[in-house]
Amino acid sequence: MIERTNLSERQKEIVRLLCNGFTTVEIANVLHISNRTAANYKTAIYTALNVRNQSELMRAALTLGIINVNELITGSKEEREMRRVYANQN
């Protein structure tokens, strides 16, 4: 089981967004990065955490303390705001 990781703060931010249901396109839009960069972050995160899918990512993120159960239920204030901004852009 994973006990710690060397993910950057940006990678942890993307993990939180992925765990809250953001797609790579949504992540790219709210973080003002390209779709390809968002996809590359996702691939690097999956590799670093040795996960293969969203369920394994969520389990690893919970284990590592990157996210907590309350964030999964309601989303953090930051994620809710990002989703609102993204919705207004489209």
TORMI-160858 format. One line per 5 residues: their letters; for each residue x, z negated, y of N, C-alpha, C, O. Coordinates in nm, 3 decimals. Layout:
A> X:Z:Y:X:Z:Y:X:Z:Y:X:Z:Y  ...
//
This chain:
MIERT> 0.084:0.000:-0.118:0.000:0.000:0.000:0.088:0.000:0.125:0.194:-0.063:0.127  0.045:0.070:0.226:0.120:0.078:0.351:0.112:-0.054:0.425:0.004:-0.110:0.443  0.227:-0.104:0.469:0.228:-0.230:0.543:0.266:-0.209:0.689:0.228:-0.289:0.774  0.340:-0.102:0.719:0.374:-0.073:0.857:0.412:0.073:0.869:0.437:0.141:0.769  0.417:0.120:0.991:0.448:0.260:1.014:0.520:0.275:1.146:0.519:0.185:1.230
NLSER> 0.583:0.387:1.163:0.654:0.416:1.287:0.580:0.519:1.370:0.644:0.599:1.439  0.449:0.520:1.365:0.373:0.615:1.447:0.393:0.582:1.594:0.401:0.466:1.634  0.400:0.688:1.675:0.409:0.669:1.819:0.274:0.622:1.872:0.173:0.627:1.802  0.273:0.576:1.995:0.146:0.534:2.056:0.049:0.651:2.064:-0.071:0.634:2.044  0.100:0.771:2.095:0.015:0.890:2.101:-0.046:0.919:1.964:-0.165:0.950:1.954
QKEIV> 0.035:0.908:1.859:-0.017:0.930:1.724:-0.123:0.827:1.689:-0.224:0.860:1.628  -0.101:0.701:1.727:-0.201:0.597:1.701:-0.330:0.627:1.776:-0.439:0.604:1.724  -0.318:0.677:1.898:-0.436:0.714:1.975:-0.514:0.824:1.903:-0.637:0.820:1.897  -0.443:0.920:1.848:-0.509:1.028:1.775:-0.569:0.977:1.645:-0.676:1.022:1.606  -0.502:0.885:1.577:-0.560:0.823:1.457:-0.694:0.759:1.492:-0.793:0.778:1.421
RLLCN> -0.698:0.683:1.602:-0.823:0.618:1.642:-0.933:0.721:1.669:-1.048:0.700:1.631  -0.897:0.829:1.734:-0.996:0.934:1.762:-1.044:0.999:1.633:-1.164:1.020:1.615  -0.952:1.032:1.542:-0.991:1.091:1.415:-1.082:0.999:1.335:-1.181:1.043:1.277  -1.049:0.872:1.334:-1.130:0.775:1.259:-1.269:0.758:1.321:-1.362:0.715:1.253  -1.282:0.790:1.448:-1.412:0.781:1.514:-1.485:0.915:1.515:-1.581:0.932:1.589
GFTTV> -1.439:1.008:1.434:-1.512:1.132:1.414:-1.479:1.247:1.506:-1.545:1.350:1.501  -1.377:1.233:1.590:-1.338:1.343:1.676:-1.272:1.453:1.592:-1.194:1.424:1.502  -1.304:1.577:1.623:-1.237:1.690:1.560:-1.108:1.718:1.635:-1.086:1.665:1.744  -1.022:1.801:1.577:-0.898:1.833:1.647:-0.928:1.910:1.777:-0.854:1.896:1.874  -1.032:1.990:1.778:-1.071:2.061:1.901:-1.113:1.962:2.009:-1.073:1.976:2.125
EIANV> -1.194:1.862:1.973:-1.235:1.760:2.069:-1.115:1.681:2.119:-1.104:1.651:2.238  -1.025:1.646:2.028:-0.905:1.572:2.066:-0.822:1.654:2.165:-0.775:1.602:2.266  -0.805:1.781:2.135:-0.729:1.869:2.225:-0.791:1.871:2.364:-0.720:1.864:2.464  -0.921:1.880:2.370:-0.989:1.887:2.500:-0.977:1.757:2.578:-0.948:1.760:2.698  -1.000:1.644:2.514:-0.998:1.518:2.590:-0.856:1.473:2.625:-0.836:1.403:2.724
LHISN> -0.758:1.512:2.546:-0.620:1.474:2.576:-0.544:1.582:2.652:-0.427:1.565:2.686  -0.612:1.694:2.678:-0.553:1.805:2.753:-0.426:1.858:2.687:-0.322:1.875:2.750  -0.439:1.883:2.555:-0.333:1.945:2.479:-0.393:2.065:2.407:-0.515:2.079:2.402  -0.309:2.151:2.353:-0.362:2.269:2.284:-0.422:2.229:2.149:-0.391:2.124:2.093  -0.510:2.316:2.098:-0.569:2.293:1.966:-0.460:2.286:1.860:-0.467:2.204:1.768
RTAAN> -0.360:2.372:1.873:-0.251:2.373:1.776:-0.171:2.242:1.781:-0.133:2.190:1.677  -0.148:2.190:1.900:-0.076:2.062:1.912:-0.156:1.950:1.847:-0.100:1.866:1.777  -0.287:1.948:1.871:-0.372:1.847:1.809:-0.366:1.858:1.656:-0.357:1.757:1.587  -0.372:1.979:1.606:-0.365:2.001:1.461:-0.229:1.959:1.406:-0.220:1.902:1.297  -0.123:1.987:1.482:0.012:1.945:1.439:0.024:1.793:1.435:0.084:1.738:1.344
YKTAI> -0.034:1.725:1.535:-0.036:1.579:1.533:-0.105:1.529:1.407:-0.056:1.439:1.339  -0.220:1.587:1.377:-0.297:1.544:1.259:-0.214:1.561:1.132:-0.209:1.471:1.049  -0.149:1.675:1.118:-0.067:1.700:1.000:0.048:1.600:0.991:0.076:1.547:0.884  0.113:1.574:1.104:0.226:1.479:1.105:0.178:1.338:1.069:0.247:1.265:0.998  0.062:1.301:1.119:0.005:1.168:1.090:-0.027:1.156:0.942:0.007:1.056:0.878
YTALN> -0.094:1.258:0.886:-0.128:1.255:0.744:-0.001:1.243:0.659:0.001:1.171:0.559  0.104:1.314:0.699:0.230:1.309:0.625:0.295:1.171:0.637:0.337:1.113:0.537  0.301:1.119:0.759:0.365:0.989:0.781:0.294:0.877:0.707:0.358:0.784:0.657  0.161:0.886:0.699:0.084:0.781:0.633:0.060:0.811:0.485:0.002:0.730:0.412  0.105:0.929:0.441:0.086:0.971:0.302:-0.061:0.967:0.261:-0.097:0.912:0.157
VRNQS> -0.144:1.028:0.346:-0.287:1.036:0.317:-0.326:1.183:0.302:-0.258:1.272:0.354  -0.436:1.206:0.231:-0.480:1.343:0.205:-0.611:1.379:0.271:-0.645:1.496:0.281  -0.687:1.278:0.315:-0.818:1.308:0.371:-0.861:1.198:0.469:-0.790:1.099:0.488  -0.977:1.218:0.530:-1.027:1.126:0.632:-1.047:0.984:0.578:-1.017:0.887:0.646  -1.098:0.973:0.457:-1.121:0.841:0.398:-0.992:0.764:0.381:-0.985:0.645:0.413
ELMRA> -0.889:0.832:0.332:-0.760:0.767:0.315:-0.698:0.732:0.450:-0.633:0.629:0.464  -0.720:0.817:0.550:-0.670:0.789:0.685:-0.735:0.662:0.740:-0.668:0.576:0.796  -0.866:0.651:0.723:-0.937:0.533:0.773:-0.887:0.406:0.703:-0.867:0.303:0.767  -0.868:0.415:0.573:-0.819:0.298:0.499:-0.680:0.257:0.548:-0.654:0.139:0.569  -0.591:0.355:0.566:-0.456:0.326:0.614:-0.461:0.268:0.755:-0.390:0.173:0.786
ALTLG> -0.544:0.325:0.841:-0.555:0.277:0.979:-0.607:0.133:0.984:-0.560:0.053:1.065  -0.702:0.101:0.899:-0.752:-0.037:0.892:-0.643:-0.131:0.840:-0.623:-0.239:0.895  -0.574:-0.089:0.736:-0.468:-0.170:0.676:-0.357:-0.199:0.776:-0.303:-0.310:0.780  -0.323:-0.099:0.855:-0.213:-0.112:0.951:-0.256:-0.176:1.083:-0.172:-0.205:1.168  -0.385:-0.198:1.098:-0.434:-0.259:1.222:-0.442:-0.162:1.339:-0.453:-0.205:1.454
IINVN> -0.438:-0.033:1.310:-0.450:0.066:1.417:-0.593:0.069:1.469:-0.616:0.088:1.588  -0.688:0.048:1.379:-0.829:0.038:1.416:-0.885:-0.089:1.354:-0.825:-0.147:1.264  -1.000:-0.131:1.402:-1.069:-0.243:1.339:-1.212:-0.200:1.307:-1.258:-0.096:1.354  -1.279:-0.279:1.229:-1.413:-0.243:1.182:-1.509:-0.223:1.299:-1.591:-0.131:1.296  -1.501:-0.306:1.402:-1.591:-0.291:1.516:-1.575:-0.156:1.584:-1.674:-0.097:1.628
ELITG> -1.452:-0.105:1.593:-1.430:0.026:1.651:-1.495:0.135:1.567:-1.542:0.235:1.621  -1.496:0.117:1.436:-1.559:0.217:1.350:-1.709:0.219:1.368:-1.773:0.324:1.356  -1.766:0.104:1.398:-1.911:0.096:1.413:-1.955:0.149:1.548:-2.050:0.227:1.557  -1.887:0.109:1.654:-1.931:0.145:1.789:-1.836:0.238:1.861:-1.874:0.300:1.960  -1.714:0.250:1.814:-1.611:0.324:1.887:-1.561:0.236:2.000:-1.636:0.157:2.056
SKEER> -1.434:0.250:2.032:-1.382:0.171:2.142:-1.437:0.224:2.273:-1.490:0.335:2.279  -1.424:0.147:2.377:-1.470:0.189:2.509:-1.402:0.320:2.549:-1.465:0.410:2.605  -1.273:0.330:2.519:-1.198:0.452:2.552:-1.253:0.574:2.478:-1.270:0.679:2.539  -1.281:0.560:2.349:-1.333:0.673:2.272:-1.473:0.714:2.319:-1.504:0.832:2.326  -1.555:0.616:2.351:-1.689:0.649:2.401:-1.680:0.727:2.532:-1.754:0.823:2.553
EMRRV> -1.589:0.685:2.620:-1.569:0.755:2.747:-1.515:0.896:2.724:-1.558:0.990:2.790  -1.422:0.910:2.630:-1.368:1.043:2.601:-1.476:1.136:2.548:-1.480:1.253:2.583  -1.562:1.082:2.462:-1.670:1.164:2.407:-1.766:1.206:2.518:-1.815:1.319:2.518  -1.793:1.114:2.612:-1.881:1.146:2.724:-1.820:1.256:2.810:-1.888:1.351:2.850  -1.691:1.244:2.839:-1.623:1.346:2.919:-1.625:1.479:2.847:-1.652:1.583:2.908
YANQN> -1.596:1.478:2.718:-1.597:1.602:2.640:-1.735:1.667:2.643:-1.747:1.788:2.661  -1.838:1.587:2.626:-1.975:1.641:2.628:-2.007:1.703:2.763:-2.076:1.805:2.768  -1.960:1.646:2.870:-1.988:1.701:3.002:-1.909:1.828:3.031:-1.948:1.906:3.118  -1.799:1.849:2.960:-1.720:1.970:2.978:-1.785:2.090:2.914:-1.757:2.204:2.952  -1.871:2.067:2.818:-1.932:2.178:2.744:-2.074:2.200:2.780:-2.139:2.290:2.726
//
